[in-house]
Amino acid sequence: MSTKILIAPMRYLQGPDALTQIGQHLEGMGISNPLVIGGPTALGVCRETMIQSMNDKGIGSNFVEFGGECTFGEIQRIKDVCITGSHDAIIACGGGKALDTGRTASAGNAVNAGVVPPEMIENIGANVPCIQVPTIAATDAPTAKVSVIYNDKGEFETFLVFQANPAMVFVDTQVIANAPVETLVSGMGDALATYFEAAISYRTGSPVLAGGLSTRTAQMMARFAFDTLMEYGYQAMLEAENNIPGQALEAVVEANILLSGLGYESGGLAAAHAIALSWTRVYDLFEVHPTHGKFVAFSTLAQLMMEGRNSDFLDDIYEFCTSIGLPTTLQALGLKDANSEAIRMVAEDASKNVLITAMPRATATPDESGGFYDPNEIFNALMAADGYGRQFD
Ligand SMILES: [Zn+2]
């Protein structure tokens, strides 16, 4: 395969109080009866603004509370409400899991990309346009046509790829500035991985989730996400602490959601996400479950160890993480009793994740135990990342 591909949502809007304009954009797309889903907090901050804006354009709507986990059961429930109510779109408000649930419940056919070979699932959702309203900038999920599915215990189950990206992504930066600052920091952790994963995927000529090879454009976006974090990350955190949608926050929100979103989907994923998704296998060892972005941030450090980066380079990344409060040690990640058995489980699991095939020493097909990569090397990288981080404590 040598064809390059770049995919994106049809519309992306970002700015303070952007949500006041949702009615006119829905009208422009011919949507007259959307189903809105979200958790209680997300709906609490969006509901009134959205209803007002939709009422102004004569658009009716129905609101349903999201159950909290993106599982096949929850997806089916939302799909059923959408079909029963004859809704012509699903608007998902909230964080990554609510957005992934809305995206899946609105999709047509899906490909289960977490199994080898990938499987087709027919009509997983109601086959209506999907609108994403992130109320936090904690992940780069909103722009993508990919959802991560968990089981009822919150463990990673698989990821699904759909036929199309969201019809619209609406990012109200005043809402995001008002959210807890940790959410923006987590989003920076997720976005930190994008450049490294895209760059290594490009180097190894690995296919990207979009379904082809990476364009140079996607590589540029991934790189620009990284540069934006380095330039404005700390300042954006300070603005978020004061609930101000200032220029640094605007830049970082765009990096976290748009640049990182397009950068990962069309630029490539690699070890950082293979490892990040494997931490859920040892969920019980965490007193508080870290966010996706924190898992990704620490797993990125492990990928940098796998790449053999030198200490000058590592110091810049570790210092950035420390400055905004992203974890650089297992203890900071929240693993109180970090025993080597648990880290080995994570390494084993990551070696079996198809995303790791983007790394230089991976095999294209799995061995008899299902692995694409030497788990000992991943284990060593995790321990090295932790050891290096302890000097920044
Ligand atoms: Zn991610």
Residues whose N, C-alpha, C, O or C-beta is under 5 A from the ligand:
A	BS01	ZN	D190
